[in-house]
């Protein structure tokens, strides 16, 4: 038995004194492991609460109306363009007057219209581009050709040139 064991007595007394010293030290300096565990548990509880809030989506009337309005511009532009062709065939003189009237629209207003439409469709495209699933492309390991090349395509090209 060691010196501390002779002074304190039994091993149980040594363990009790060690626990007492640890408890006293935690009064002045918090236990970092327990603090990290408590922080992690609080974080998981917050995530669970947040997830429970959005577990069952029940869109209200306003959400349904906005979703419907967001789906309108593309079909309206497509059908409106087809409608212009029909209108030109049904009433050519009125169509001509309306198109001549478009000549009087100032050029900056056309630029503004192009920017609005471009940003609308560009933002939609960017959103779908960012949220599409990423597909990992398998990379074939490079094999050395008969000439010791690491590029099989280059080795094949050289063989074709030698013929």
Secondary structure, 3 states (H helix, E strand, C coil): CCHHHHHHCCHHHHHHHHHHHHHHHHHHCCCHHHHHHHHHHHHHHHHHHHHHHCCCCCCCHHHHHHHHHHCHHHHHHHHHHHHHHHHHHHCHHHHHHHHHHHCCCCHHHHHHHHHHHHHHHHHHHHHHHHHCCCCCCCCCCCCCCCCCCCCHHHHHHHHHHHC
